[in-house]
Amino acid sequence: MVSIRLDDLGARYGRKPLVQDVTTPAFAGGEVVAVIGPNAAGKSTLFKRIAGLLRGPGQVHVEGARRGRDAVCYMPQDTSANAVLTVYESILLARKQGSSWSVGDDDLGRIDETLEALGIADIAFKNIGELSGGQRQLASLAQMLVRDPDVLLMDEPTSALDLSRQVEVLTYMRSLARARGMVVLIALHDLNHALRFSDHTMVIANGELIACGPSHDVITPALLHEVYHVEARIEPCSRGIGQVIVDDVAAKGKTFGIGYRPPQTSMKVPAE
Ligand SMILES: Nc1ncnc2c1ncn2[C@@H]1O[C@H](COP(=O)(O)OP(=O)(O)OP(=O)(O)O)[C@@H](O)[C@H]1O
């Protein structure tokens, strides 16, 4: 079974180090790992470093992979595409990348299965330049899945999707991780998704790993206060799944340079 472990990993753009000293336990095939943290914390940079797209110190240890050189796939946050290809062609191209160009029944079967599972069979022959943002994100996800990676890095893969699609995609990803023995690392801003769909959570802040462990142990009111400067509770919903409820933004959390202002308690109604 595949496993991935990060050892003192760092990454830089030019000379500037943006991620440093990231060391994790081994994550095993079948596990979903959420990567959370504020804007500009270094989540995408970390993913690019793991995928070998950036240089830096430290090591990525992948053991037991089936796919050798193609073991790790990275789905970037920005999925815009200009190529004049249909969705189907782009997925076929992704499937055959780095292998022989002959197309077999297994290739076609995997593509059909993925299109169906992601609910995009109806747009298979649309040009990818003509898709909506959400459709493009699903097509991009399909391109990754047909490559059968051992480790899949997904950078905010549900950011353009409507509510039901978000839940469907994350449910599917978790079942696929289990069924294919794949490790899935997902950068997420929705902490309720992290609580519901991930086994482990890594928290990145200012380019450093400040917490890593079982998601329900890591995502706590104290952590949310420290990292996001919010006063929050974690309450179990009727199905027993933890939900983050943000009561307030701490004064320290002013983000836009205007300082925190308490919410307005009344609205001005124009006189008739
Ligand atoms: N190509 C680049 N050259 C120089 N600096 C970059 C480059 N790309 C990103 N950065 C910087 O690296 C830092 C981390 O960015 P990164 O995209 O990894 O953050 P993130 O945690 O993924 O943020 P977000 O949640 O907003 O997507 C930021 O300060 C960003 O400005």
The ligand as an SDF file (V2000), in Angstrom:
LIG
                    3D

 31 33  0  0  0  0  0  0  0  0999 V2000
    4.7840   32.6150   -8.2500 N   0  0  0  0  0  0  0  0  0  0  0  0
    4.9780   33.2130   -7.0700 C   0  0  0  0  0  0  0  0  0  0  0  0
    6.0500   34.0240   -6.8780 N   0  0  0  0  0  0  0  0  0  0  0  0
    6.2740   34.6230   -5.6820 C   0  0  0  0  0  0  0  0  0  0  0  0
    5.4900   34.4430   -4.5880 N   0  0  0  0  0  0  0  0  0  0  0  0
    4.4200   33.6470   -4.7280 C   0  0  0  0  0  0  0  0  0  0  0  0
    4.1050   32.9910   -5.9530 C   0  0  0  0  0  0  0  0  0  0  0  0
    2.9810   32.2600   -5.7890 N   0  0  0  0  0  0  0  0  0  0  0  0
    2.6030   32.4670   -4.5040 C   0  0  0  0  0  0  0  0  0  0  0  0
    3.4590   33.2940   -3.8650 N   0  0  0  0  0  0  0  0  0  0  0  0
    3.3710   33.7550   -2.4870 C   0  0  0  0  0  0  0  0  0  0  0  0
    3.4910   32.6200   -1.6430 O   0  0  0  0  0  0  0  0  0  0  0  0
    2.7100   32.8210   -0.4590 C   0  0  0  0  0  0  0  0  0  0  0  0
    1.8640   31.5660   -0.2450 C   0  0  0  0  0  0  0  0  0  0  0  0
    0.9480   31.4710   -1.3400 O   0  0  0  0  0  0  0  0  0  0  0  0
    0.0460   30.1840   -1.5290 P   0  0  0  0  0  0  0  0  0  0  0  0
   -0.6340   30.3210   -2.8470 O   0  0  0  0  0  0  0  0  0  0  0  0
    0.8660   28.9740   -1.2810 O   0  0  0  0  0  0  0  0  0  0  0  0
   -1.0000   30.3680   -0.3240 O   0  0  0  0  0  0  0  0  0  0  0  0
   -2.3240   29.5450   -0.0080 P   0  0  0  0  0  0  0  0  0  0  0  0
   -2.2330   29.1160    1.4270 O   0  0  0  0  0  0  0  0  0  0  0  0
   -2.5540   28.4880   -1.0110 O   0  0  0  0  0  0  0  0  0  0  0  0
   -3.3920   30.7270   -0.1370 O   0  0  0  0  0  0  0  0  0  0  0  0
   -4.9490   30.7680   -0.5710 P   0  0  0  0  0  0  0  0  0  0  0  0
   -5.7150   30.1030    0.5420 O   0  0  0  0  0  0  0  0  0  0  0  0
   -5.2060   32.2290   -0.6140 O   0  0  0  0  0  0  0  0  0  0  0  0
   -5.1040   30.0780   -1.8790 O   0  0  0  0  0  0  0  0  0  0  0  0
    1.8990   34.0960   -0.6670 C   0  0  0  0  0  0  0  0  0  0  0  0
    2.4910   35.1290    0.0680 O   0  0  0  0  0  0  0  0  0  0  0  0
    2.0080   34.3520   -2.1530 C   0  0  0  0  0  0  0  0  0  0  0  0
    1.9890   35.7380   -2.4350 O   0  0  0  0  0  0  0  0  0  0  0  0
  1  2  1  0
  2  3  1  0
  2  7  2  0
  3  4  2  0
  4  5  1  0
  5  6  2  0
  6  7  1  0
  6 10  1  0
  7  8  1  0
  8  9  2  0
  9 10  1  0
 10 11  1  0
 11 12  1  0
 11 30  1  0
 12 13  1  0
 13 14  1  0
 13 28  1  0
 14 15  1  0
 15 16  1  0
 16 17  2  0
 16 18  1  0
 16 19  1  0
 19 20  1  0
 20 21  2  0
 20 22  1  0
 20 23  1  0
 23 24  1  0
 24 25  2  0
 24 26  1  0
 24 27  1  0
 28 29  1  0
 28 30  1  0
 30 31  1  0
M  END
$$$$
